[in-house]
Amino acid sequence: MTVTLELKPETERRLAKKAEENGLPLENYIEIFINDNLDEAESDINEKPFYETATKEEWIDEFDQWLDSHKGKNYPSIPDDALRRENMYED
């Protein structure tokens, strides 16, 4: 199968440099590059997201890490008046 790619000059330059460093023709380097990255992409596609696979303990650990990431930050407090119902909704 033949595929034609329109690459940006910078991308082509970088690929040509890598091919030369590896002692390969550009076409062979691109094919090897695609095959190497295809395996990784397929595993990423088949991997289920965290929310589908996480246990209760993993959710708690992630939440604790998120909380810890906010320690020491000097965020302003929300004024009590801003939390009143009539200030949250237009009508």
C-alpha positions as CSV (number, residue, x, y, z in Angstrom):
1,M,0.0,0.0,0.0
2,T,1.3,3.4,-0.8
3,V,0.4,6.4,1.3
4,T,1.4,10.0,0.6
5,L,2.0,12.3,3.5
6,E,2.2,16.1,3.3
7,L,4.7,16.9,6.1
8,K,5.7,20.3,7.4
9,P,9.3,21.1,6.4
10,E,10.4,21.0,10.1
11,T,8.8,17.6,10.6
12,E,10.4,16.3,7.5
13,R,13.8,17.7,8.6
14,R,13.5,16.0,12.0
15,L,12.5,12.7,10.5
16,A,15.4,12.8,8.0
17,K,17.8,13.6,10.8
18,K,16.6,10.7,12.9
19,A,16.7,8.3,9.9
20,E,20.3,9.4,9.1
21,E,21.3,8.9,12.8
22,N,20.0,5.4,12.6
23,G,21.6,4.7,9.2
24,L,18.2,4.1,7.5
25,P,16.5,5.5,4.4
26,L,13.7,7.9,5.4
27,E,10.9,5.6,4.2
28,N,12.2,2.7,6.3
29,Y,12.6,4.9,9.3
30,I,9.1,6.2,9.0
31,E,7.7,2.7,8.7
32,I,9.6,1.5,11.8
33,F,8.5,4.6,13.6
34,I,4.8,4.0,12.8
35,N,5.0,0.3,13.7
36,D,6.6,1.1,17.1
37,N,4.1,3.7,17.9
38,L,1.1,1.7,16.6
39,D,1.6,-0.9,19.3
40,E,1.6,1.8,21.9
41,A,-1.5,3.5,20.4
42,E,-3.4,0.2,20.3
43,S,-2.7,-0.5,24.0
44,D,-3.9,3.0,24.9
45,I,-7.1,2.4,23.0
46,N,-7.8,-0.9,24.7
47,E,-7.0,0.4,28.1
48,K,-10.2,1.3,30.1
49,P,-10.3,4.7,31.8
50,F,-9.7,5.1,35.5
51,Y,-13.4,5.7,36.3
52,E,-14.4,2.3,34.9
53,T,-11.7,0.2,36.6
54,A,-10.9,2.0,39.9
55,T,-11.8,0.5,43.2
56,K,-13.2,2.5,46.0
57,E,-9.8,2.7,47.7
58,E,-8.2,3.9,44.5
59,W,-10.8,6.7,44.2
60,I,-10.1,7.7,47.8
61,D,-6.3,7.7,47.2
62,E,-6.8,9.9,44.1
63,F,-9.0,12.3,45.9
64,D,-6.5,12.5,48.8
65,Q,-3.7,13.2,46.4
66,W,-5.8,15.9,44.8
67,L,-6.5,17.5,48.2
68,D,-2.8,17.3,49.1
69,S,-1.9,19.1,45.9
70,H,-3.8,22.1,47.2
71,K,-2.1,22.3,50.5
72,G,-0.1,25.5,51.1
73,K,-1.9,27.4,48.4
74,N,-3.3,30.8,49.5
75,Y,-6.7,30.7,47.8
76,P,-9.1,33.5,48.7
77,S,-12.2,32.5,50.8
78,I,-15.6,32.8,49.2
79,P,-17.7,35.4,51.1
80,D,-20.7,34.0,52.8
81,D,-22.9,36.4,50.8
82,A,-21.8,34.8,47.6
83,L,-23.3,31.5,48.8
84,R,-26.8,32.8,49.3
85,R,-29.3,31.3,46.9
86,E,-30.5,34.7,45.5
87,N,-26.9,35.5,44.5
88,M,-26.4,32.2,42.7
89,Y,-29.4,32.4,40.4
90,E,-30.6,35.3,38.2
91,D,-34.3,34.7,39.0
